Amino acid sequence: MSNHVYEDAALRLNQKTEESRLLDLKVPKHQLIAGGAAGDLAVTGITVNDEIVEVLQYVGAGVSVTNIVDLTAEFTPGLGVINNAAGTASTGSKLMVRWNQKTFV
């Protein structure tokens, strides 16, 4: 066999190893936060590269939960915040935010 075949095989193995390593970097996180006006809401530890998995609004949280609304599609991650500019206001509610951490400092 030529060296070229071995080099190709080694390159494929390195690519697979890198793909596996990247998959391993997804760390599930969650945080319960206070709702607020549409826009930036603070979420400790989230970054722009992270993947939002779920944002659930617990309507009436603090007294009694009267409804649960899935707001996931409205939000994008930022540095220490999630943002739903021009989205649903969640004032008086709690939000359960679940995300996959994809970056390490």
N, C-alpha and C positions, 0 to 999 in steps of 0.2 A: 504494500500500500504506500501511496505517496504521502509526503508530509502534508500536502494540501487537504487530504481527507481527514487526517488527525486534527488539523487546525480548524476545519469546519465543525467537526464533532465537538471540539473544546469550546468553540464560540457558541454553539447551540446550548451546551451544558451551562455555560456562564449566563446566557440569556435566561434560561429556565431558572437558574438559581436566583438571579436578580428579580424575576417575576414573583417567585415564591417569597422572597424577602419583602417585596412591596406589599404582597397580600398580608403578610404577618404584621405590617405596620398599622393596619386598621384596628384601632382600639375603641371599643364601644364606650361612650360617655353619656351621662344624663345629668340634668339639673332642673330643679323646680324653681321657677322665677315668678315674680309678680308681673302681671300684665300691665299694659299701659296704652298710650296713644300709638297709632300706627307710626312706624319708623324704627329707630334703633332701640333694642332692648338688650340690657347687659346679660351676657352669659360668660362666666369666668372660664377661661381656657380654650374657648373656640377660636379658630383662625379661618381666614379666607379660603384656605385649601381643604378644610374639613368638609365632610359630607353630612348634611342634615338628613336624618332618617325619619324623624317624626316631631311634630309640634302639635300637642293636644292642649286645647283651651278647656279648663275646668270652670265653667260658668257658675258664679255664685260661691266660689271657693272662699273660705273664711267664715261663712255662715252655714250654708249647705249647698252641695253641688246639685244643680238643677239640670245640667246638660253637659255633654262633652262634645266639642267641635274639633274636627281635624283641620288645622290651618297650615299643614306642612307645605303645600304648594305655594303659599304666599311668601315664604321666608327664604332668604339667602344668608350664608354665613359671612361674617366680617371679623376683624380683629377685636375679640372680646365682646362682640355683639352679634345678634341676628337682626335682620332688617326686613320689614314688610311695608316699605313706603307705599302709600296709597292703598294699603290693605285694611284688614279688619282691626278696629280698636279692641283691646282686650282689658281695658280698665276695670278694676274690681274683680278680675279673675286671676287664676294661677295658670301658668303654662308649663307643661312638662316637655322639656326639650331633650331629644335623644339624637346623638350624632356619632359618626365615626371619626376619630382623630386620625388624620393622615399625615401629620407633620410632627416632628420632634425638634425641640430646641437643644 
